[in-house]
Amino acid sequence: MNVKGGIKLSNYFSKNLKFLRENKGISKNKLGEMVGVNQTTIGRWENNEITPSIDNVEEVAKVLNVPLPDILIQDLSFDNATPVDISSDIIQIPVYGTIKAGIPIEAQEDIIEYVDIPKSWTKGGKKFYGLKISGDSMFPKYDENDIVIFEQNEDREMYNGKDCAVMINGTESTFKKLLVNEQGIVLQPYNAAYDIMMFSREQVENLPIRVVGIAREKRTRI
């Protein structure tokens, strides 16, 4: 779709408008009042039925507190990645040196680099991040300095038997194979020199213990 002045809007605008409005808890009617249009117009913008003027787009970006380029050329519903460009099938995700317990993944600041992943992975709102492995508790499957791509997922059925990034007691983060049994969970290193960690159901709930990522891919650099 196009705006006056010959500027072409990507399809991201409609999707981002709806995502940002709902994420901020703003009704169509309220956003319309803030931007200077009616709620029907907001709905038609979100459905990509009509084209806003560039002035409208600038006002929307201002009201929703997002940079104008971002609302036009990025999929903001996946806020843990940076698109390479608007037509690319590849996006970039941050790689962390460490994950600090008690802090949401999106708020982590220890970013050491970015790596590419297929954009198709993010369908359905899935989110990913990378972690540079430190230590040898997961050797020989994972070597120190390997980069592991994690999917953010807390689904018990999904993470049982998988290699997971886990937060313990709000103070410690670890990477282990996670097994669920009737008594609770087991965090198992691959390196036999390290001890297995076992937690009862009560400990899982009360500490708490929380899965913050399931390993999806390992990248080893020579």
Biotite code that builds the C-alpha atoms (Angstrom):
import biotite.structure as struc

atoms = struc.array([
    struc.Atom([0.000, 0.000, 0.000], chain_id="A", res_id=1, res_name="MET", atom_name="CA", element="C"),
    struc.Atom([1.108, 3.599, -0.545], chain_id="A", res_id=2, res_name="ASN", atom_name="CA", element="C"),
    struc.Atom([1.023, 6.921, 1.228], chain_id="A", res_id=3, res_name="VAL", atom_name="CA", element="C"),
    struc.Atom([1.099, 10.357, -0.295], chain_id="A", res_id=4, res_name="LYS", atom_name="CA", element="C"),
    struc.Atom([4.501, 11.533, -1.332], chain_id="A", res_id=5, res_name="GLY", atom_name="CA", element="C"),
    struc.Atom([5.329, 8.208, -2.962], chain_id="A", res_id=6, res_name="GLY", atom_name="CA", element="C"),
    struc.Atom([6.435, 6.443, 0.239], chain_id="A", res_id=7, res_name="ILE", atom_name="CA", element="C"),
    struc.Atom([5.532, 2.782, 0.176], chain_id="A", res_id=8, res_name="LYS", atom_name="CA", element="C"),
    struc.Atom([4.432, 1.124, 3.409], chain_id="A", res_id=9, res_name="LEU", atom_name="CA", element="C"),
    struc.Atom([5.357, -2.487, 3.985], chain_id="A", res_id=10, res_name="SER", atom_name="CA", element="C"),
    struc.Atom([2.795, -4.923, 5.274], chain_id="A", res_id=11, res_name="ASN", atom_name="CA", element="C"),
    struc.Atom([4.504, -4.616, 8.642], chain_id="A", res_id=12, res_name="TYR", atom_name="CA", element="C"),
    struc.Atom([2.652, -1.382, 9.404], chain_id="A", res_id=13, res_name="PHE", atom_name="CA", element="C"),
    struc.Atom([-0.782, -2.972, 9.729], chain_id="A", res_id=14, res_name="SER", atom_name="CA", element="C"),
    struc.Atom([0.526, -5.854, 11.824], chain_id="A", res_id=15, res_name="LYS", atom_name="CA", element="C"),
    struc.Atom([2.657, -3.598, 14.012], chain_id="A", res_id=16, res_name="ASN", atom_name="CA", element="C"),
    struc.Atom([-0.190, -1.158, 14.564], chain_id="A", res_id=17, res_name="LEU", atom_name="CA", element="C"),
    struc.Atom([-2.463, -3.863, 15.938], chain_id="A", res_id=18, res_name="LYS", atom_name="CA", element="C"),
    struc.Atom([0.306, -5.504, 17.966], chain_id="A", res_id=19, res_name="PHE", atom_name="CA", element="C"),
    struc.Atom([1.479, -2.270, 19.587], chain_id="A", res_id=20, res_name="LEU", atom_name="CA", element="C"),
    struc.Atom([-2.033, -1.025, 20.306], chain_id="A", res_id=21, res_name="ARG", atom_name="CA", element="C"),
    struc.Atom([-3.091, -4.276, 21.969], chain_id="A", res_id=22, res_name="GLU", atom_name="CA", element="C"),
    struc.Atom([0.240, -4.669, 23.780], chain_id="A", res_id=23, res_name="ASN", atom_name="CA", element="C"),
    struc.Atom([-0.197, -1.225, 25.323], chain_id="A", res_id=24, res_name="LYS", atom_name="CA", element="C"),
    struc.Atom([-3.850, -1.884, 26.183], chain_id="A", res_id=25, res_name="GLY", atom_name="CA", element="C"),
    struc.Atom([-5.195, 0.928, 24.014], chain_id="A", res_id=26, res_name="ILE", atom_name="CA", element="C"),
    struc.Atom([-8.616, 0.558, 22.418], chain_id="A", res_id=27, res_name="SER", atom_name="CA", element="C"),
    struc.Atom([-9.217, 1.446, 18.776], chain_id="A", res_id=28, res_name="LYS", atom_name="CA", element="C"),
    struc.Atom([-11.440, 4.287, 19.904], chain_id="A", res_id=29, res_name="ASN", atom_name="CA", element="C"),
    struc.Atom([-8.799, 5.700, 22.259], chain_id="A", res_id=30, res_name="LYS", atom_name="CA", element="C"),
    struc.Atom([-6.006, 5.417, 19.698], chain_id="A", res_id=31, res_name="LEU", atom_name="CA", element="C"),
    struc.Atom([-8.256, 7.108, 17.150], chain_id="A", res_id=32, res_name="GLY", atom_name="CA", element="C"),
    struc.Atom([-8.772, 10.021, 19.523], chain_id="A", res_id=33, res_name="GLU", atom_name="CA", element="C"),
    struc.Atom([-5.041, 10.291, 20.104], chain_id="A", res_id=34, res_name="MET", atom_name="CA", element="C"),
    struc.Atom([-4.225, 10.207, 16.398], chain_id="A", res_id=35, res_name="VAL", atom_name="CA", element="C"),
    struc.Atom([-7.191, 12.260, 15.204], chain_id="A", res_id=36, res_name="GLY", atom_name="CA", element="C"),
    struc.Atom([-9.248, 9.648, 13.349], chain_id="A", res_id=37, res_name="VAL", atom_name="CA", element="C"),
    struc.Atom([-12.199, 7.427, 14.284], chain_id="A", res_id=38, res_name="ASN", atom_name="CA", element="C"),
    struc.Atom([-11.997, 3.828, 15.514], chain_id="A", res_id=39, res_name="GLN", atom_name="CA", element="C"),
    struc.Atom([-13.292, 2.486, 12.201], chain_id="A", res_id=40, res_name="THR", atom_name="CA", element="C"),
    struc.Atom([-10.287, 3.997, 10.447], chain_id="A", res_id=41, res_name="THR", atom_name="CA", element="C"),
    struc.Atom([-7.932, 2.405, 12.971], chain_id="A", res_id=42, res_name="ILE", atom_name="CA", element="C"),
    struc.Atom([-9.584, -0.952, 12.314], chain_id="A", res_id=43, res_name="GLY", atom_name="CA", element="C"),
    struc.Atom([-9.269, -0.557, 8.561], chain_id="A", res_id=44, res_name="ARG", atom_name="CA", element="C"),
    struc.Atom([-5.588, 0.368, 8.899], chain_id="A", res_id=45, res_name="TRP", atom_name="CA", element="C"),
    struc.Atom([-5.009, -2.755, 10.993], chain_id="A", res_id=46, res_name="GLU", atom_name="CA", element="C"),
    struc.Atom([-6.812, -4.883, 8.407], chain_id="A", res_id=47, res_name="ASN", atom_name="CA", element="C"),
    struc.Atom([-4.756, -3.266, 5.630], chain_id="A", res_id=48, res_name="ASN", atom_name="CA", element="C"),
    struc.Atom([-7.969, -2.121, 3.931], chain_id="A", res_id=49, res_name="GLU", atom_name="CA", element="C"),
    struc.Atom([-7.069, 1.550, 3.506], chain_id="A", res_id=50, res_name="ILE", atom_name="CA", element="C"),
    struc.Atom([-3.855, 3.536, 3.335], chain_id="A", res_id=51, res_name="THR", atom_name="CA", element="C"),
    struc.Atom([-2.961, 6.105, 6.006], chain_id="A", res_id=52, res_name="PRO", atom_name="CA", element="C"),
    struc.Atom([-1.219, 9.300, 5.037], chain_id="A", res_id=53, res_name="SER", atom_name="CA", element="C"),
    struc.Atom([2.399, 9.749, 5.999], chain_id="A", res_id=54, res_name="ILE", atom_name="CA", element="C"),
    struc.Atom([1.221, 12.316, 8.541], chain_id="A", res_id=55, res_name="ASP", atom_name="CA", element="C"),
    struc.Atom([-1.052, 9.664, 10.056], chain_id="A", res_id=56, res_name="ASN", atom_name="CA", element="C"),
    struc.Atom([1.813, 7.166, 10.193], chain_id="A", res_id=57, res_name="VAL", atom_name="CA", element="C"),
    struc.Atom([4.112, 9.675, 11.873], chain_id="A", res_id=58, res_name="GLU", atom_name="CA", element="C"),
    struc.Atom([1.440, 10.480, 14.454], chain_id="A", res_id=59, res_name="GLU", atom_name="CA", element="C"),
    struc.Atom([0.824, 6.792, 15.153], chain_id="A", res_id=60, res_name="VAL", atom_name="CA", element="C"),
    struc.Atom([4.544, 6.208, 15.685], chain_id="A", res_id=61, res_name="ALA", atom_name="CA", element="C"),
    struc.Atom([4.704, 9.214, 18.010], chain_id="A", res_id=62, res_name="LYS", atom_name="CA", element="C"),
    struc.Atom([1.664, 8.169, 20.055], chain_id="A", res_id=63, res_name="VAL", atom_name="CA", element="C"),
    struc.Atom([2.843, 4.540, 20.358], chain_id="A", res_id=64, res_name="LEU", atom_name="CA", element="C"),
    struc.Atom([6.379, 5.691, 21.211], chain_id="A", res_id=65, res_name="ASN", atom_name="CA", element="C"),
    struc.Atom([8.149, 3.728, 18.482], chain_id="A", res_id=66, res_name="VAL", atom_name="CA", element="C"),
    struc.Atom([10.645, 5.022, 15.882], chain_id="A", res_id=67, res_name="PRO", atom_name="CA", element="C"),
    struc.Atom([8.980, 5.646, 12.527], chain_id="A", res_id=68, res_name="LEU", atom_name="CA", element="C"),
    struc.Atom([11.346, 3.340, 10.574], chain_id="A", res_id=69, res_name="PRO", atom_name="CA", element="C"),
    struc.Atom([10.709, 0.497, 13.009], chain_id="A", res_id=70, res_name="ASP", atom_name="CA", element="C"),
    struc.Atom([6.942, 0.511, 12.620], chain_id="A", res_id=71, res_name="ILE", atom_name="CA", element="C"),
    struc.Atom([7.410, 0.394, 8.844], chain_id="A", res_id=72, res_name="LEU", atom_name="CA", element="C"),
    struc.Atom([10.203, -2.134, 8.271], chain_id="A", res_id=73, res_name="ILE", atom_name="CA", element="C"),
    struc.Atom([10.342, -4.447, 11.292], chain_id="A", res_id=74, res_name="GLN", atom_name="CA", element="C"),
    struc.Atom([8.058, -7.139, 12.631], chain_id="A", res_id=75, res_name="ASP", atom_name="CA", element="C"),
    struc.Atom([7.737, -5.688, 16.120], chain_id="A", res_id=76, res_name="LEU", atom_name="CA", element="C"),
    struc.Atom([5.658, -8.598, 17.383], chain_id="A", res_id=77, res_name="SER", atom_name="CA", element="C"),
    struc.Atom([8.965, -10.492, 17.512], chain_id="A", res_id=78, res_name="PHE", atom_name="CA", element="C"),
    struc.Atom([10.886, -8.052, 19.654], chain_id="A", res_id=79, res_name="ASP", atom_name="CA", element="C"),
    struc.Atom([13.889, -10.245, 20.382], chain_id="A", res_id=80, res_name="ASN", atom_name="CA", element="C"),
    struc.Atom([15.252, -10.140, 16.856], chain_id="A", res_id=81, res_name="ALA", atom_name="CA", element="C"),
    struc.Atom([16.463, -7.659, 14.297], chain_id="A", res_id=82, res_name="THR", atom_name="CA", element="C"),
    struc.Atom([15.445, -8.150, 10.647], chain_id="A", res_id=83, res_name="PRO", atom_name="CA", element="C"),
    struc.Atom([18.304, -8.072, 8.181], chain_id="A", res_id=84, res_name="VAL", atom_name="CA", element="C"),
    struc.Atom([16.012, -6.304, 5.719], chain_id="A", res_id=85, res_name="ASP", atom_name="CA", element="C"),
    struc.Atom([12.285, -6.257, 5.067], chain_id="A", res_id=86, res_name="ILE", atom_name="CA", element="C"),
    struc.Atom([12.403, -8.789, 2.226], chain_id="A", res_id=87, res_name="SER", atom_name="CA", element="C"),
    struc.Atom([14.824, -11.202, 3.871], chain_id="A", res_id=88, res_name="SER", atom_name="CA", element="C"),
    struc.Atom([14.012, -14.707, 5.043], chain_id="A", res_id=89, res_name="ASP", atom_name="CA", element="C"),
    struc.Atom([16.713, -14.330, 7.704], chain_id="A", res_id=90, res_name="ILE", atom_name="CA", element="C"),
    struc.Atom([16.596, -12.450, 10.993], chain_id="A", res_id=91, res_name="ILE", atom_name="CA", element="C"),
    struc.Atom([19.224, -11.844, 13.640], chain_id="A", res_id=92, res_name="GLN", atom_name="CA", element="C"),
    struc.Atom([18.911, -12.724, 17.307], chain_id="A", res_id=93, res_name="ILE", atom_name="CA", element="C"),
    struc.Atom([21.131, -11.688, 20.224], chain_id="A", res_id=94, res_name="PRO", atom_name="CA", element="C"),
    struc.Atom([23.719, -14.028, 21.719], chain_id="A", res_id=95, res_name="VAL", atom_name="CA", element="C"),
    struc.Atom([24.347, -13.623, 25.437], chain_id="A", res_id=96, res_name="TYR", atom_name="CA", element="C"),
    struc.Atom([27.514, -14.377, 27.334], chain_id="A", res_id=97, res_name="GLY", atom_name="CA", element="C"),
    struc.Atom([25.445, -15.116, 30.419], chain_id="A", res_id=98, res_name="THR", atom_name="CA", element="C"),
    struc.Atom([21.772, -15.089, 31.368], chain_id="A", res_id=99, res_name="ILE", atom_name="CA", element="C"),
    struc.Atom([21.065, -13.198, 34.565], chain_id="A", res_id=100, res_name="LYS", atom_name="CA", element="C"),
    struc.Atom([18.457, -14.851, 36.738], chain_id="A", res_id=101, res_name="ALA", atom_name="CA", element="C"),
    struc.Atom([15.316, -12.886, 37.514], chain_id="A", res_id=102, res_name="GLY", atom_name="CA", element="C"),
    struc.Atom([15.577, -10.762, 34.371], chain_id="A", res_id=103, res_name="ILE", atom_name="CA", element="C"),
    struc.Atom([13.378, -11.443, 31.305], chain_id="A", res_id=104, res_name="PRO", atom_name="CA", element="C"),
    struc.Atom([15.323, -12.562, 28.237], chain_id="A", res_id=105, res_name="ILE", atom_name="CA", element="C"),
    struc.Atom([14.316, -9.412, 26.355], chain_id="A", res_id=106, res_name="GLU", atom_name="CA", element="C"),
    struc.Atom([15.810, -7.256, 29.125], chain_id="A", res_id=107, res_name="ALA", atom_name="CA", element="C"),
    struc.Atom([19.183, -9.011, 29.286], chain_id="A", res_id=108, res_name="GLN", atom_name="CA", element="C"),
    struc.Atom([22.067, -6.671, 28.497], chain_id="A", res_id=109, res_name="GLU", atom_name="CA", element="C"),
    struc.Atom([25.041, -9.022, 28.166], chain_id="A", res_id=110, res_name="ASP", atom_name="CA", element="C"),
    struc.Atom([24.786, -9.223, 24.358], chain_id="A", res_id=111, res_name="ILE", atom_name="CA", element="C"),
    struc.Atom([28.079, -10.272, 22.798], chain_id="A", res_id=112, res_name="ILE", atom_name="CA", element="C"),
    struc.Atom([27.001, -10.663, 19.160], chain_id="A", res_id=113, res_name="GLU", atom_name="CA", element="C"),
    struc.Atom([24.114, -11.464, 16.835], chain_id="A", res_id=114, res_name="TYR", atom_name="CA", element="C"),
    struc.Atom([23.553, -14.591, 14.743], chain_id="A", res_id=115, res_name="VAL", atom_name="CA", element="C"),
    struc.Atom([21.215, -15.390, 11.863], chain_id="A", res_id=116, res_name="ASP", atom_name="CA", element="C"),
    struc.Atom([18.257, -17.766, 12.050], chain_id="A", res_id=117, res_name="ILE", atom_name="CA", element="C"),
    struc.Atom([15.550, -18.551, 9.483], chain_id="A", res_id=118, res_name="PRO", atom_name="CA", element="C"),
    struc.Atom([12.648, -16.140, 9.812], chain_id="A", res_id=119, res_name="LYS", atom_name="CA", element="C"),
    struc.Atom([10.279, -19.091, 9.395], chain_id="A", res_id=120, res_name="SER", atom_name="CA", element="C"),
    struc.Atom([11.249, -20.272, 12.876], chain_id="A", res_id=121, res_name="TRP", atom_name="CA", element="C"),
    struc.Atom([9.402, -17.315, 14.380], chain_id="A", res_id=122, res_name="THR", atom_name="CA", element="C"),
    struc.Atom([5.998, -18.234, 12.956], chain_id="A", res_id=123, res_name="LYS", atom_name="CA", element="C"),
    struc.Atom([3.299, -18.301, 15.592], chain_id="A", res_id=124, res_name="GLY", atom_name="CA", element="C"),
    struc.Atom([5.124, -15.742, 17.713], chain_id="A", res_id=125, res_name="GLY", atom_name="CA", element="C"),
    struc.Atom([8.014, -18.021, 18.685], chain_id="A", res_id=126, res_name="LYS", atom_name="CA", element="C"),
    struc.Atom([11.039, -16.249, 20.139], chain_id="A", res_id=127, res_name="LYS", atom_name="CA", element="C"),
    struc.Atom([14.694, -17.237, 20.146], chain_id="A", res_id=128, res_name="PHE", atom_name="CA", element="C"),
    struc.Atom([18.001, -16.161, 21.620], chain_id="A", res_id=129, res_name="TYR", atom_name="CA", element="C"),
    struc.Atom([21.559, -17.474, 21.583], chain_id="A", res_id=130, res_name="GLY", atom_name="CA", element="C"),
    struc.Atom([23.841, -18.369, 24.474], chain_id="A", res_id=131, res_name="LEU", atom_name="CA", element="C"),
    struc.Atom([27.604, -18.824, 24.342], chain_id="A", res_id=132, res_name="LYS", atom_name="CA", element="C"),
    struc.Atom([28.487, -21.900, 26.353], chain_id="A", res_id=133, res_name="ILE", atom_name="CA", element="C"),
    struc.Atom([30.881, -21.420, 29.271], chain_id="A", res_id=134, res_name="SER", atom_name="CA", element="C"),
    struc.Atom([32.345, -24.407, 31.088], chain_id="A", res_id=135, res_name="GLY", atom_name="CA", element="C"),
    struc.Atom([32.380, -28.109, 30.266], chain_id="A", res_id=136, res_name="ASP", atom_name="CA", element="C"),
    struc.Atom([29.435, -29.579, 32.200], chain_id="A", res_id=137, res_name="SER", atom_name="CA", element="C"),
    struc.Atom([27.674, -30.382, 28.913], chain_id="A", res_id=138, res_name="MET", atom_name="CA", element="C"),
    struc.Atom([30.758, -31.878, 27.227], chain_id="A", res_id=139, res_name="PHE", atom_name="CA", element="C"),
    struc.Atom([31.066, -33.848, 24.944], chain_id="A", res_id=140, res_name="PRO", atom_name="CA", element="C"),
    struc.Atom([27.766, -32.838, 23.342], chain_id="A", res_id=141, res_name="LYS", atom_name="CA", element="C"),
    struc.Atom([28.568, -29.153, 23.734], chain_id="A", res_id=142, res_name="TYR", atom_name="CA", element="C"),
    struc.Atom([32.012, -27.589, 23.832], chain_id="A", res_id=143, res_name="ASP", atom_name="CA", element="C"),
    struc.Atom([32.969, -24.396, 25.609], chain_id="A", res_id=144, res_name="GLU", atom_name="CA", element="C"),
    struc.Atom([32.324, -21.367, 23.362], chain_id="A", res_id=145, res_name="ASN", atom_name="CA", element="C"),
    struc.Atom([29.715, -23.200, 21.260], chain_id="A", res_id=146, res_name="ASP", atom_name="CA", element="C"),
    struc.Atom([26.723, -21.009, 20.510], chain_id="A", res_id=147, res_name="ILE", atom_name="CA", element="C"),
    struc.Atom([23.405, -22.674, 21.276], chain_id="A", res_id=148, res_name="VAL", atom_name="CA", element="C"),
    struc.Atom([20.158, -21.291, 19.862], chain_id="A", res_id=149, res_name="ILE", atom_name="CA", element="C"),
    struc.Atom([17.289, -21.519, 22.365], chain_id="A", res_id=150, res_name="PHE", atom_name="CA", element="C"),
    struc.Atom([13.559, -21.281, 21.787], chain_id="A", res_id=151, res_name="GLU", atom_name="CA", element="C"),
    struc.Atom([11.801, -19.486, 24.623], chain_id="A", res_id=152, res_name="GLN", atom_name="CA", element="C"),
    struc.Atom([9.327, -22.095, 25.808], chain_id="A", res_id=153, res_name="ASN", atom_name="CA", element="C"),
    struc.Atom([7.989, -23.148, 29.217], chain_id="A", res_id=154, res_name="GLU", atom_name="CA", element="C"),
    struc.Atom([5.746, -25.969, 27.995], chain_id="A", res_id=155, res_name="ASP", atom_name="CA", element="C"),
    struc.Atom([6.393, -28.986, 30.244], chain_id="A", res_id=156, res_name="ARG", atom_name="CA", element="C"),
    struc.Atom([5.529, -31.431, 27.460], chain_id="A", res_id=157, res_name="GLU", atom_name="CA", element="C"),
    struc.Atom([7.978, -29.731, 25.131], chain_id="A", res_id=158, res_name="MET", atom_name="CA", element="C"),
    struc.Atom([11.002, -29.509, 27.427], chain_id="A", res_id=159, res_name="TYR", atom_name="CA", element="C"),
    struc.Atom([10.967, -32.970, 29.024], chain_id="A", res_id=160, res_name="ASN", atom_name="CA", element="C"),
    struc.Atom([14.066, -34.828, 27.830], chain_id="A", res_id=161, res_name="GLY", atom_name="CA", element="C"),
    struc.Atom([15.509, -31.742, 26.131], chain_id="A", res_id=162, res_name="LYS", atom_name="CA", element="C"),
    struc.Atom([18.606, -29.654, 26.771], chain_id="A", res_id=163, res_name="ASP", atom_name="CA", element="C"),
    struc.Atom([17.320, -26.522, 28.479], chain_id="A", res_id=164, res_name="CYS", atom_name="CA", element="C"),
    struc.Atom([18.360, -23.187, 29.905], chain_id="A", res_id=165, res_name="ALA", atom_name="CA", element="C"),
    struc.Atom([16.964, -23.140, 33.439], chain_id="A", res_id=166, res_name="VAL", atom_name="CA", element="C"),
    struc.Atom([16.586, -20.501, 36.138], chain_id="A", res_id=167, res_name="MET", atom_name="CA", element="C"),
    struc.Atom([16.914, -21.726, 39.726], chain_id="A", res_id=168, res_name="ILE", atom_name="CA", element="C"),
    struc.Atom([15.768, -19.833, 42.801], chain_id="A", res_id=169, res_name="ASN", atom_name="CA", element="C"),
    struc.Atom([15.774, -16.506, 40.984], chain_id="A", res_id=170, res_name="GLY", atom_name="CA", element="C"),
    struc.Atom([19.547, -16.301, 41.418], chain_id="A", res_id=171, res_name="THR", atom_name="CA", element="C"),
    struc.Atom([21.168, -18.985, 39.272], chain_id="A", res_id=172, res_name="GLU", atom_name="CA", element="C"),
    struc.Atom([20.970, -19.932, 35.610], chain_id="A", res_id=173, res_name="SER", atom_name="CA", element="C"),
    struc.Atom([22.233, -23.227, 34.216], chain_id="A", res_id=174, res_name="THR", atom_name="CA", element="C"),
    struc.Atom([22.203, -25.319, 31.038], chain_id="A", res_id=175, res_name="PHE", atom_name="CA", element="C"),
    struc.Atom([21.371, -29.000, 31.488], chain_id="A", res_id=176, res_name="LYS", atom_name="CA", element="C"),
    struc.Atom([19.341, -31.874, 30.075], chain_id="A", res_id=177, res_name="LYS", atom_name="CA", element="C"),
    struc.Atom([15.982, -31.739, 31.860], chain_id="A", res_id=178, res_name="LEU", atom_name="CA", element="C"),
    struc.Atom([13.996, -34.818, 32.791], chain_id="A", res_id=179, res_name="LEU", atom_name="CA", element="C"),
    struc.Atom([10.545, -34.776, 34.374], chain_id="A", res_id=180, res_name="VAL", atom_name="CA", element="C"),
    struc.Atom([9.429, -37.653, 36.604], chain_id="A", res_id=181, res_name="ASN", atom_name="CA", element="C"),
    struc.Atom([6.745, -38.291, 39.216], chain_id="A", res_id=182, res_name="GLU", atom_name="CA", element="C"),
    struc.Atom([8.931, -36.904, 42.006], chain_id="A", res_id=183, res_name="GLN", atom_name="CA", element="C"),
    struc.Atom([9.891, -33.691, 40.241], chain_id="A", res_id=184, res_name="GLY", atom_name="CA", element="C"),
    struc.Atom([12.675, -32.852, 37.799], chain_id="A", res_id=185, res_name="ILE", atom_name="CA", element="C"),
    struc.Atom([16.284, -33.858, 37.182], chain_id="A", res_id=186, res_name="VAL", atom_name="CA", element="C"),
    struc.Atom([18.921, -31.556, 35.691], chain_id="A", res_id=187, res_name="LEU", atom_name="CA", element="C"),
    struc.Atom([21.509, -33.806, 34.117], chain_id="A", res_id=188, res_name="GLN", atom_name="CA", element="C"),
    struc.Atom([24.948, -32.758, 32.833], chain_id="A", res_id=189, res_name="PRO", atom_name="CA", element="C"),
    struc.Atom([26.527, -34.773, 30.016], chain_id="A", res_id=190, res_name="TYR", atom_name="CA", element="C"),
    struc.Atom([29.928, -34.586, 31.696], chain_id="A", res_id=191, res_name="ASN", atom_name="CA", element="C"),
    struc.Atom([30.100, -37.361, 34.324], chain_id="A", res_id=192, res_name="ALA", atom_name="CA", element="C"),
    struc.Atom([32.460, -35.240, 36.402], chain_id="A", res_id=193, res_name="ALA", atom_name="CA", element="C"),
    struc.Atom([29.497, -33.077, 37.404], chain_id="A", res_id=194, res_name="TYR", atom_name="CA", element="C"),
    struc.Atom([26.686, -34.019, 39.761], chain_id="A", res_id=195, res_name="ASP", atom_name="CA", element="C"),
    struc.Atom([23.069, -34.537, 38.759], chain_id="A", res_id=196, res_name="ILE", atom_name="CA", element="C"),
    struc.Atom([20.693, -32.006, 40.326], chain_id="A", res_id=197, res_name="MET", atom_name="CA", element="C"),
    struc.Atom([17.319, -33.262, 41.547], chain_id="A", res_id=198, res_name="MET", atom_name="CA", element="C"),
    struc.Atom([14.352, -31.183, 42.678], chain_id="A", res_id=199, res_name="PHE", atom_name="CA", element="C"),
    struc.Atom([11.017, -32.251, 44.126], chain_id="A", res_id=200, res_name="SER", atom_name="CA", element="C"),
    struc.Atom([7.714, -30.929, 42.818], chain_id="A", res_id=201, res_name="ARG", atom_name="CA", element="C"),
    struc.Atom([7.514, -28.645, 45.834], chain_id="A", res_id=202, res_name="GLU", atom_name="CA", element="C"),
    struc.Atom([10.972, -27.232, 45.133], chain_id="A", res_id=203, res_name="GLN", atom_name="CA", element="C"),
    struc.Atom([10.090, -26.672, 41.484], chain_id="A", res_id=204, res_name="VAL", atom_name="CA", element="C"),
    struc.Atom([7.109, -24.580, 42.575], chain_id="A", res_id=205, res_name="GLU", atom_name="CA", element="C"),
    struc.Atom([8.597, -22.848, 45.596], chain_id="A", res_id=206, res_name="ASN", atom_name="CA", element="C"),
    struc.Atom([12.172, -22.018, 44.620], chain_id="A", res_id=207, res_name="LEU", atom_name="CA", element="C"),
    struc.Atom([11.025, -21.683, 41.788], chain_id="A", res_id=208, res_name="PRO", atom_name="CA", element="C"),
    struc.Atom([12.676, -23.537, 38.920], chain_id="A", res_id=209, res_name="ILE", atom_name="CA", element="C"),
    struc.Atom([11.770, -22.188, 35.503], chain_id="A", res_id=210, res_name="ARG", atom_name="CA", element="C"),
    struc.Atom([12.736, -23.235, 31.997], chain_id="A", res_id=211, res_name="VAL", atom_name="CA", element="C"),
    struc.Atom([13.651, -20.184, 29.915], chain_id="A", res_id=212, res_name="VAL", atom_name="CA", element="C"),
    struc.Atom([14.745, -21.917, 26.725], chain_id="A", res_id=213, res_name="GLY", atom_name="CA", element="C"),
    struc.Atom([14.909, -25.213, 24.872], chain_id="A", res_id=214, res_name="ILE", atom_name="CA", element="C"),
    struc.Atom([18.057, -25.840, 22.818], chain_id="A", res_id=215, res_name="ALA", atom_name="CA", element="C"),
    struc.Atom([17.200, -25.940, 19.125], chain_id="A", res_id=216, res_name="ARG", atom_name="CA", element="C"),
    struc.Atom([20.529, -25.721, 17.369], chain_id="A", res_id=217, res_name="GLU", atom_name="CA", element="C"),
    struc.Atom([24.253, -25.806, 18.178], chain_id="A", res_id=218, res_name="LYS", atom_name="CA", element="C"),
    struc.Atom([26.816, -23.816, 16.240], chain_id="A", res_id=219, res_name="ARG", atom_name="CA", element="C"),
    struc.Atom([30.463, -24.747, 16.622], chain_id="A", res_id=220, res_name="THR", atom_name="CA", element="C"),
    struc.Atom([33.189, -22.504, 15.292], chain_id="A", res_id=221, res_name="ARG", atom_name="CA", element="C"),
    struc.Atom([36.597, -23.776, 14.335], chain_id="A", res_id=222, res_name="ILE", atom_name="CA", element="C"),
])
